[in-house]
Amino acid sequence: MTTEPAQAGWRFKAPSVIPGFGLTLGFSLAYLTLIILIPLTGLVWRSASLGWTDFWAIATDRRTVKALEISFGTALIAAAVNVVFGTIVAWVLVRYRFPGRRVIDAMVDLPFALPTAVAGIALTTLYASKGWIGSLLAPLGIKVAYTPLGIVIALIFIGLPFVVRTVQPIIEEIDKEVEEAAATLGASRFQTITRILFPGLAPAIVTGFALAFARGVGEYGSVIFIAGNMPYVSEIAPLLIVIKLEEYNYAAATAIATIMLVISFVMLLVINLLQSWSRKRYG
């Protein structure tokens, strides 16, 4: 009498739907540990060597607080601007056909390929008081170069592609028939945008905002040329970290970097929660 393998106590593991899952998972965890976790752990450990008193003194220093305000404030403003205009650019590129559309579409990716230092020099040349654009704004009392406004413009430049390329594929999936049906049923253009189009675009818009914001917070090359780098006025936190390193004050540099890490993590966590909420609400 033969006994079935299951009756004999044998247990067979069901084959995985994804071949090599264990190997790829192990490789992914090892890679993330080496590239992200270990450096961040070293950063926190080096900051902890300061002691709470010294760390708090650096965190509450007026220059540090102002640099953090400028970095996060300008990145937040630039990301908000990019959400509006990046969505409009993505809509135009998808919905309309016009001469030069492919050229404009290619230009959107220019900040990805252009070295950030080159972008900073170009923006400074344009927006300086004697530049092409700066000379037009100067009579109006608007100064861009060497001010926080210049930082915002630089961050808008480097952050725009993140919003456009995140929202564009979602717009391509929306059928025009949906808009036509809404118009046929008597919906106004505003109602079509807010009730038909926006719910489907909301998760992508939030993702684009998060990517543009994250890029803006850590941006250095395109900012230092147009910012002017004046303490308490236009000095960003990444530049302050570099200054501390040049002064061989490694503890202060890692402390400021740790503060940026914590604030960035909290803000991105909130954005991810909003993204999850928008997917549940409009998904």
N, C-alpha and C positions, 0 to 999 in steps of 0.2 A: 504494500500500500504506500503510495507516494504521498508526500506531504507538501502542500503549497509553501513557497518560501515565506509568505507572511505568517502562515500557521506555525512554521518552524522557528519563528522569532526573528526572522530576517527583516530588516527595514531598509527599503530602497529610497534614496533621496531623489525627489522629483527634479528632473533637469531644469536648469535655469532658463528663463525666457531669453535673457541676454547672455550670450556666450562670453566666458571670461570675466564675469562680474566681479568675482573675488580678487582677481589679479588687478583689474583696472581700479577697483576701489582702494586696494592697498597702495597702488602707485599714486593715486590722487591724494590720499591722505599723507603719504610720505612727501610728495611734492609740496603740498600746502604747508606742511610742518616746516620743511627746510626753507621755503621762500617767504612765508608769512609769519607763522607762529613763533619760530625761534628768534627772528629779528625783533618782533614786537615784545617778546618776553625779555630779551636783552635790554630793550629800551626801558621797559618798566623797571627791571631790576637795577639798571644804572641810576634811574631817577630815585628809587627807593633808598639808595646809598646816601642821599642827601640828608635824610631825616625829615620828619614832618614839619619842623619849624622852618628850616631852610627852604623846603619845597613850597610851603605856604607863602614865604616871603617873596619868592620868585613869581609865584602864581598871581599874587596881589600887587606886584610892582606896577606902577602906573604905566610904564612903557610897555610892559608885557600885555596888560589889559587892553591898552589902546591898539596895539598891533593885532591882537586877537579880534577886537571889534571891527577893525578895518578889513581883515581877511574874511571873516565870516559874513560881515554885513555886505560887503561888495559882492561876494560870491552869491549871496542870497538874492540880491537885487538883479544881478546879471542873469541868474538862472530863471527868475520870474519873467524878465524881459524876453529871454530866449524861448520860454514856453509859449508866449503870445505870438511872437514873430516867427519862431521856428515852425509852429503849427500852420501858420498862414503860408509860409514858403513851401512846406510839404504839401499842403492842399493845392497850391497853384501848380506845382510840378506834376502832381498826379491827375488833376482834373482838367487841365487846359493844355492845348497844343499850340505853340507859337514859335516863331523863328528864334533860335538861340536857346531853346529850352534845355537842350543837352549840355550846352556850355555852362549855363547857370547850375544845372544839376552837378556838373563836375566841379564847379567852383565851391560848392557847399563843402566838399571834402578837402579843400585847400588847407584849412588849419590843421588837418591831420598830418599832411605831408610837409608843411612849411615848418622849419625850425623855429621854436618859440622866440629865440633871441632875434631872429630876422623879423618876425612879426612885431616884436616890441619896438625895434628900431624904425620899422615902416610906420607904425602907428604914431610914434613920437614925432617923426618927420611931418606927418600929415596934420597932427593936432597941436603942434607947437605954435606959439604966438605968431610966428612968421610962416607957418605951414599953409598948405592949400586950404584946408578946412579951418584950422585955428585962426588964420587971418580974417576969415569971414565971421567967426564967432566973437573975436576980441572986441569989435565995436559994440556988440550987444552985452558986453560985460561978462561973457562966459569964458572961463578958462578951463581947459581940459587937461592938457599936459601938466604933469607934476602936481596933480590933485587926485583925491579919491575918485572923482568922475572919470579920470583917465584910466584908473584901475578897472572901473566898471566896464568901460568900453573894451579894454583888452580882454576881459573875461567873457564879454559877450561874443567877441570875435572867436575865441578858442572853444567856446561852449555851444555855439549854434549847431554844429553838425550832430551833436549828440541828440538834440531834440528832433531835428529833421529826420535823421536816419532811424530813429525809434518810432516816430509817428507815421512816417511815409508808408511802410508796409501795411499798417492797419487801415489807412485810408484806401489803399489799393484793393483791400478786401471788401470794402463797402460798395455795394451795387448802386448804380445811379437810379435804378428802378425804385429803390427805397425812398429816395428824395422825391421822385416823381409821384409815387403813391401818396406820400404825405401832402404834397401840393394839391393833388387831385381831391384829397379828403378835406381840403380847406385850411391846412396848416400854413401859417406865415413862415417866412424865411427864418425868423428868429426862433420860432417854435420848432422848426425842423432841426436847427443847429443844436438847441438846448435839450430837446427831448428825443431826437432820433440819432443825431450824429455824436453828440458829446458823450453819452453813456458808453458807447463802444470805444471811444478814443481816450476816455479818462485814465484807464490803467497805463496806457502807453505814454500819455502826457506826464503822469506822475513819475514814471520810469525815466523819461527824458530829463525831467527836472532834477531828479536825484543824480543822474550821471553828470549833468552840466554843473550842478552845485559841487559835487565831489571833485571834479576836475578844477573848478575855480578855487576851491579852498587851498589846494596844494600847488597851484600854479606859481611859477617863479620867473622863468626866462622872459616871457612877454610882458611881465608887470614891472620889473625893476627899472626898465628904461623909461617908461612913461610915468611911473609913480613919483619920481623925484626923491623917494626914500628919505623923507624928512621925519624924524622921530615925532610921535604924537600927532602927525598930520597925514602922512601917506606911506608909512612904513608897515609892510605886511609881516605877519608872523614868520613865514619861511625865511625872509631876509634876516629877521632878528636872530633866528637859529643859526644862520650862516655867520653872522657877526659874532655870536658867542663862541662858535667853533674857531673862528680866526683869532679870538682872544684866548684860546685854549681853555675856555670855561665850559668843558664838556658836560659837567653836571647841570649847569643852567640850560644848555642847549637841549639835553635830553628831557629836562623837566618841562620846557616849553613844548617840545614835541609830544610828550605824554599828554599834556593838557589838550593840545590839538586833537590827539587821537581819541581822547575820551569824549570831547565835545562832538567830533565828527561821528563817532559811533552812536551817540545818543540821537543826534539829528537824523542820521540815516536810518536808525531803528524806527523813529517816528514816521519817516517817509515811507518805509516799507510797510508799516502798519496801515498807513493811509492807502497805500497801493493795494494791500490785501482787502481792506474794507471796500475800496472802489470796485474791485473785481467781484466781491460777493454781492454788492449792491447793484452793479450794472452788468455783471457777467451773465 
